[in-house]
Amino acid sequence: MASQTPTGTIPKERPTSAQEKGVVLFAAFEYKTMTRVAAMRATRLSGLR
């Protein structure tokens, strides 16, 4: 929800760099989960053969 707020209304104690770092971490986590799901799907498909 914090990311939904405009850049101008971000409080001083929460700089944009920290927010960007969080976004990067979230993207990396999402990428890891996506690759894991893809690998599970691939192994499941190869197991069905």
PDB file of N, CA, C and O in Angstrom:
ATOM      1  N   MET A   1       0.827  -1.206   0.000  1.00  0.00           N
ATOM      2  CA  MET A   1       0.000   0.000   0.000  1.00  0.00           C
ATOM      3  C   MET A   1       0.866   1.263   0.000  1.00  0.00           C
ATOM      4  O   MET A   1       0.473   2.298  -0.538  1.00  0.00           O
ATOM      5  N   ALA A   2       2.057   1.159   0.616  1.00  0.00           N
ATOM      6  CA  ALA A   2       2.936   2.323   0.688  1.00  0.00           C
ATOM      7  C   ALA A   2       3.445   2.717  -0.702  1.00  0.00           C
ATOM      8  O   ALA A   2       3.711   3.889  -0.969  1.00  0.00           O
ATOM      9  N   SER A   3       3.576   1.716  -1.585  1.00  0.00           N
ATOM     10  CA  SER A   3       4.067   2.016  -2.925  1.00  0.00           C
ATOM     11  C   SER A   3       3.021   2.741  -3.760  1.00  0.00           C
ATOM     12  O   SER A   3       3.354   3.361  -4.770  1.00  0.00           O
ATOM     13  N   GLN A   4       1.751   2.668  -3.342  1.00  0.00           N
ATOM     14  CA  GLN A   4       0.676   3.308  -4.094  1.00  0.00           C
ATOM     15  C   GLN A   4       0.706   4.827  -3.936  1.00  0.00           C
ATOM     16  O   GLN A   4       0.210   5.549  -4.801  1.00  0.00           O
ATOM     17  N   THR A   5       1.286   5.321  -2.833  1.00  0.00           N
ATOM     18  CA  THR A   5       1.311   6.761  -2.586  1.00  0.00           C
ATOM     19  C   THR A   5       2.237   7.457  -3.575  1.00  0.00           C
ATOM     20  O   THR A   5       3.261   6.888  -3.954  1.00  0.00           O
ATOM     21  N   PRO A   6       1.908   8.665  -4.000  1.00  0.00           N
ATOM     22  CA  PRO A   6       2.772   9.419  -4.913  1.00  0.00           C
ATOM     23  C   PRO A   6       4.131   9.713  -4.297  1.00  0.00           C
ATOM     24  O   PRO A   6       4.292   9.676  -3.077  1.00  0.00           O
ATOM     25  N   THR A   7       5.114  10.006  -5.155  1.00  0.00           N
ATOM     26  CA  THR A   7       6.477  10.238  -4.670  1.00  0.00           C
ATOM     27  C   THR A   7       6.553  11.490  -3.802  1.00  0.00           C
ATOM     28  O   THR A   7       7.386  11.559  -2.899  1.00  0.00           O
ATOM     29  N   GLY A   8       5.698  12.479  -4.059  1.00  0.00           N
ATOM     30  CA  GLY A   8       5.764  13.735  -3.318  1.00  0.00           C
ATOM     31  C   GLY A   8       5.281  13.618  -1.888  1.00  0.00           C
ATOM     32  O   GLY A   8       5.637  14.445  -1.048  1.00  0.00           O
ATOM     33  N   THR A   9       4.464  12.591  -1.588  1.00  0.00           N
ATOM     34  CA  THR A   9       3.892  12.493  -0.242  1.00  0.00           C
ATOM     35  C   THR A   9       4.628  11.485   0.634  1.00  0.00           C
ATOM     36  O   THR A   9       4.144  11.148   1.715  1.00  0.00           O
ATOM     37  N   ILE A  10       5.794  10.993   0.192  1.00  0.00           N
ATOM     38  CA  ILE A  10       6.561  10.045   1.000  1.00  0.00           C
ATOM     39  C   ILE A  10       7.195  10.787   2.179  1.00  0.00           C
ATOM     40  O   ILE A  10       7.851  11.808   1.977  1.00  0.00           O
ATOM     41  N   PRO A  11       7.008  10.290   3.404  1.00  0.00           N
ATOM     42  CA  PRO A  11       7.594  10.945   4.587  1.00  0.00           C
ATOM     43  C   PRO A  11       9.119  10.949   4.540  1.00  0.00           C
ATOM     44  O   PRO A  11       9.738  10.178   3.807  1.00  0.00           O
ATOM     45  N   LYS A  12       9.713  11.843   5.347  1.00  0.00           N
ATOM     46  CA  LYS A  12      11.170  12.001   5.348  1.00  0.00           C
ATOM     47  C   LYS A  12      11.863  10.748   5.893  1.00  0.00           C
ATOM     48  O   LYS A  12      12.962  10.413   5.452  1.00  0.00           O
ATOM     49  N   GLU A  13      11.228  10.046   6.855  1.00  0.00           N
ATOM     50  CA  GLU A  13      11.876   8.892   7.465  1.00  0.00           C
ATOM     51  C   GLU A  13      11.887   7.676   6.533  1.00  0.00           C
ATOM     52  O   GLU A  13      12.543   6.674   6.815  1.00  0.00           O
ATOM     53  N   ARG A  14      11.145   7.777   5.412  1.00  0.00           N
ATOM     54  CA  ARG A  14      11.136   6.666   4.447  1.00  0.00           C
ATOM     55  C   ARG A  14      11.611   7.176   3.095  1.00  0.00           C
ATOM     56  O   ARG A  14      10.796   7.576   2.264  1.00  0.00           O
ATOM     57  N   PRO A  15      12.923   7.167   2.865  1.00  0.00           N
ATOM     58  CA  PRO A  15      13.468   7.678   1.601  1.00  0.00           C
ATOM     59  C   PRO A  15      13.126   6.770   0.429  1.00  0.00           C
ATOM     60  O   PRO A  15      12.753   5.611   0.609  1.00  0.00           O
ATOM     61  N   THR A  16      13.260   7.321  -0.781  1.00  0.00           N
ATOM     62  CA  THR A  16      12.917   6.575  -1.987  1.00  0.00           C
ATOM     63  C   THR A  16      13.895   5.425  -2.221  1.00  0.00           C
ATOM     64  O   THR A  16      13.524   4.406  -2.804  1.00  0.00           O
ATOM     65  N   SER A  17      15.145   5.582  -1.770  1.00  0.00           N
ATOM     66  CA  SER A  17      16.142   4.532  -1.984  1.00  0.00           C
ATOM     67  C   SER A  17      15.735   3.247  -1.265  1.00  0.00           C
ATOM     68  O   SER A  17      15.869   2.154  -1.814  1.00  0.00           O
ATOM     69  N   ALA A  18      15.234   3.385  -0.025  1.00  0.00           N
ATOM     70  CA  ALA A  18      14.783   2.215   0.732  1.00  0.00           C
ATOM     71  C   ALA A  18      13.600   1.565   0.020  1.00  0.00           C
ATOM     72  O   ALA A  18      13.501   0.340  -0.044  1.00  0.00           O
ATOM     73  N   GLN A  19      12.710   2.390  -0.511  1.00  0.00           N
ATOM     74  CA  GLN A  19      11.555   1.861  -1.228  1.00  0.00           C
ATOM     75  C   GLN A  19      12.006   1.112  -2.487  1.00  0.00           C
ATOM     76  O   GLN A  19      11.500   0.034  -2.797  1.00  0.00           O
ATOM     77  N   GLU A  20      12.963   1.700  -3.200  1.00  0.00           N
ATOM     78  CA  GLU A  20      13.477   1.043  -4.400  1.00  0.00           C
ATOM     79  C   GLU A  20      14.144  -0.287  -4.050  1.00  0.00           C
ATOM     80  O   GLU A  20      14.005  -1.275  -4.771  1.00  0.00           O
ATOM     81  N   LYS A  21      14.878  -0.294  -2.916  1.00  0.00           N
ATOM     82  CA  LYS A  21      15.537  -1.525  -2.481  1.00  0.00           C
ATOM     83  C   LYS A  21      14.490  -2.600  -2.204  1.00  0.00           C
ATOM     84  O   LYS A  21      14.672  -3.760  -2.573  1.00  0.00           O
ATOM     85  N   GLY A  22      13.401  -2.215  -1.557  1.00  0.00           N
ATOM     86  CA  GLY A  22      12.323  -3.158  -1.271  1.00  0.00           C
ATOM     87  C   GLY A  22      11.703  -3.687  -2.556  1.00  0.00           C
ATOM     88  O   GLY A  22      11.389  -4.872  -2.668  1.00  0.00           O
ATOM     89  N   VAL A  23      11.533  -2.798  -3.518  1.00  0.00           N
ATOM     90  CA  VAL A  23      10.956  -3.209  -4.806  1.00  0.00           C
ATOM     91  C   VAL A  23      11.882  -4.204  -5.498  1.00  0.00           C
ATOM     92  O   VAL A  23      11.424  -5.193  -6.070  1.00  0.00           O
ATOM     93  N   VAL A  24      13.188  -3.937  -5.445  1.00  0.00           N
ATOM     94  CA  VAL A  24      14.163  -4.837  -6.065  1.00  0.00           C
ATOM     95  C   VAL A  24      14.143  -6.196  -5.372  1.00  0.00           C
ATOM     96  O   VAL A  24      14.162  -7.235  -6.031  1.00  0.00           O
ATOM     97  N   LEU A  25      14.105  -6.182  -4.026  1.00  0.00           N
ATOM     98  CA  LEU A  25      14.071  -7.441  -3.285  1.00  0.00           C
ATOM     99  C   LEU A  25      12.809  -8.226  -3.630  1.00  0.00           C
ATOM    100  O   LEU A  25      12.858  -9.441  -3.821  1.00  0.00           O
ATOM    101  N   PHE A  26      11.675  -7.521  -3.709  1.00  0.00           N
ATOM    102  CA  PHE A  26      10.416  -8.183  -4.050  1.00  0.00           C
ATOM    103  C   PHE A  26      10.478  -8.779  -5.451  1.00  0.00           C
ATOM    104  O   PHE A  26       9.988  -9.883  -5.688  1.00  0.00           O
ATOM    105  N   ALA A  27      11.089  -8.035  -6.383  1.00  0.00           N
ATOM    106  CA  ALA A  27      11.203  -8.532  -7.764  1.00  0.00           C
ATOM    107  C   ALA A  27      12.076  -9.786  -7.800  1.00  0.00           C
ATOM    108  O   ALA A  27      11.753 -10.752  -8.491  1.00  0.00           O
ATOM    109  N   ALA A  28      13.180  -9.767  -7.054  1.00  0.00           N
ATOM    110  CA  ALA A  28      14.073 -10.933  -7.019  1.00  0.00           C
ATOM    111  C   ALA A  28      13.346 -12.134  -6.414  1.00  0.00           C
ATOM    112  O   ALA A  28      13.463 -13.251  -6.918  1.00  0.00           O
ATOM    113  N   PHE A  29      12.596 -11.905  -5.331  1.00  0.00           N
ATOM    114  CA  PHE A  29      11.840 -12.991  -4.701  1.00  0.00           C
ATOM    115  C   PHE A  29      10.805 -13.545  -5.663  1.00  0.00           C
ATOM    116  O   PHE A  29      10.639 -14.760  -5.771  1.00  0.00           O
ATOM    117  N   GLU A  30      10.099 -12.646  -6.374  1.00  0.00           N
ATOM    118  CA  GLU A  30       9.083 -13.078  -7.330  1.00  0.00           C
ATOM    119  C   GLU A  30       9.731 -13.879  -8.460  1.00  0.00           C
ATOM    120  O   GLU A  30       9.180 -14.886  -8.906  1.00  0.00           O
ATOM    121  N   TYR A  31      10.906 -13.428  -8.923  1.00  0.00           N
ATOM    122  CA  TYR A  31      11.621 -14.143  -9.987  1.00  0.00           C
ATOM    123  C   TYR A  31      12.016 -15.540  -9.520  1.00  0.00           C
ATOM    124  O   TYR A  31      11.904 -16.508 -10.272  1.00  0.00           O
ATOM    125  N   LYS A  32      12.484 -15.643  -8.262  1.00  0.00           N
ATOM    126  CA  LYS A  32      12.869 -16.947  -7.716  1.00  0.00           C
ATOM    127  C   LYS A  32      11.665 -17.886  -7.672  1.00  0.00           C
ATOM    128  O   LYS A  32      11.757 -19.048  -8.069  1.00  0.00           O
ATOM    129  N   THR A  33      10.538 -17.371  -7.188  1.00  0.00           N
ATOM    130  CA  THR A  33       9.348 -18.213  -7.087  1.00  0.00           C
ATOM    131  C   THR A  33       8.866 -18.626  -8.477  1.00  0.00           C
ATOM    132  O   THR A  33       8.439 -19.763  -8.679  1.00  0.00           O
ATOM    133  N   MET A  34       8.937 -17.692  -9.438  1.00  0.00           N
ATOM    134  CA  MET A  34       8.495 -18.014 -10.793  1.00  0.00           C
ATOM    135  C   MET A  34       9.373 -19.109 -11.396  1.00  0.00           C
ATOM    136  O   MET A  34       8.861 -20.042 -12.014  1.00  0.00           O
ATOM    137  N   THR A  35      10.695 -19.002 -11.221  1.00  0.00           N
ATOM    138  CA  THR A  35      11.593 -20.018 -11.769  1.00  0.00           C
ATOM    139  C   THR A  35      11.352 -21.362 -11.084  1.00  0.00           C
ATOM    140  O   THR A  35      11.414 -22.412 -11.723  1.00  0.00           O
ATOM    141  N   ARG A  36      11.074 -21.323  -9.764  1.00  0.00           N
ATOM    142  CA  ARG A  36      10.814 -22.558  -9.020  1.00  0.00           C
ATOM    143  C   ARG A  36       9.545 -23.227  -9.550  1.00  0.00           C
ATOM    144  O   ARG A  36       9.503 -24.441  -9.749  1.00  0.00           O
ATOM    145  N   VAL A  37       8.514 -22.412  -9.773  1.00  0.00           N
ATOM    146  CA  VAL A  37       7.255 -22.952 -10.294  1.00  0.00           C
ATOM    147  C   VAL A  37       7.474 -23.529 -11.688  1.00  0.00           C
ATOM    148  O   VAL A  37       6.959 -24.599 -12.014  1.00  0.00           O
ATOM    149  N   ALA A  38       8.241 -22.815 -12.509  1.00  0.00           N
ATOM    150  CA  ALA A  38       8.507 -23.301 -13.867  1.00  0.00           C
ATOM    151  C   ALA A  38       9.273 -24.622 -13.818  1.00  0.00           C
ATOM    152  O   ALA A  38       8.983 -25.540 -14.585  1.00  0.00           O
ATOM    153  N   ALA A  39      10.246 -24.717 -12.919  1.00  0.00           N
ATOM    154  CA  ALA A  39      11.019 -25.951 -12.805  1.00  0.00           C
ATOM    155  C   ALA A  39      10.130 -27.104 -12.342  1.00  0.00           C
ATOM    156  O   ALA A  39      10.222 -28.210 -12.874  1.00  0.00           O
ATOM    157  N   MET A  40       9.266 -26.849 -11.349  1.00  0.00           N
ATOM    158  CA  MET A  40       8.344 -27.883 -10.875  1.00  0.00           C
ATOM    159  C   MET A  40       7.426 -28.321 -12.010  1.00  0.00           C
ATOM    160  O   MET A  40       7.162 -29.512 -12.181  1.00  0.00           O
ATOM    161  N   ARG A  41       6.943 -27.357 -12.780  1.00  0.00           N
ATOM    162  CA  ARG A  41       6.056 -27.680 -13.899  1.00  0.00           C
ATOM    163  C   ARG A  41       6.797 -28.539 -14.926  1.00  0.00           C
ATOM    164  O   ARG A  41       6.249 -29.507 -15.453  1.00  0.00           O
ATOM    165  N   ALA A  42       8.061 -28.167 -15.204  1.00  0.00           N
ATOM    166  CA  ALA A  42       8.848 -28.918 -16.188  1.00  0.00           C
ATOM    167  C   ALA A  42       9.093 -30.345 -15.692  1.00  0.00           C
ATOM    168  O   ALA A  42       8.971 -31.299 -16.461  1.00  0.00           O
ATOM    169  N   THR A  43       9.436 -30.490 -14.414  1.00  0.00           N
ATOM    170  CA  THR A  43       9.697 -31.831 -13.875  1.00  0.00           C
ATOM    171  C   THR A  43       8.413 -32.659 -13.887  1.00  0.00           C
ATOM    172  O   THR A  43       8.444 -33.861 -14.149  1.00  0.00           O
ATOM    173  N   ARG A  44       7.276 -32.002 -13.598  1.00  0.00           N
ATOM    174  CA  ARG A  44       6.001 -32.717 -13.596  1.00  0.00           C
ATOM    175  C   ARG A  44       5.681 -33.201 -15.012  1.00  0.00           C
ATOM    176  O   ARG A  44       5.213 -34.323 -15.206  1.00  0.00           O
ATOM    177  N   LEU A  45       5.943 -32.330 -16.002  1.00  0.00           N
ATOM    178  CA  LEU A  45       5.668 -32.712 -17.396  1.00  0.00           C
ATOM    179  C   LEU A  45       6.576 -33.852 -17.839  1.00  0.00           C
ATOM    180  O   LEU A  45       6.127 -34.771 -18.525  1.00  0.00           O
ATOM    181  N   SER A  46       7.854 -33.801 -17.452  1.00  0.00           N
ATOM    182  CA  SER A  46       8.779 -34.860 -17.843  1.00  0.00           C
ATOM    183  C   SER A  46       8.432 -36.159 -17.117  1.00  0.00           C
ATOM    184  O   SER A  46       8.652 -37.244 -17.654  1.00  0.00           O
ATOM    185  N   GLY A  47       7.887 -36.058 -15.894  1.00  0.00           N
ATOM    186  CA  GLY A  47       7.500 -37.255 -15.154  1.00  0.00           C
ATOM    187  C   GLY A  47       6.277 -37.929 -15.764  1.00  0.00           C
ATOM    188  O   GLY A  47       6.120 -39.147 -15.674  1.00  0.00           O
ATOM    189  N   LEU A  48       5.415 -37.132 -16.384  1.00  0.00           N
ATOM    190  CA  LEU A  48       4.215 -37.696 -16.998  1.00  0.00           C
ATOM    191  C   LEU A  48       4.555 -38.515 -18.235  1.00  0.00           C
ATOM    192  O   LEU A  48       3.821 -39.431 -18.603  1.00  0.00           O
ATOM    193  N   ARG A  49       5.678 -38.179 -18.878  1.00  0.00           N
ATOM    194  CA  ARG A  49       6.004 -38.875 -20.121  1.00  0.00           C
ATOM    195  C   ARG A  49       6.373 -40.313 -19.872  1.00  0.00           C
ATOM    196  O   ARG A  49       6.676 -41.045 -20.814  1.00  0.00           O
TER     197      ARG A  49
END
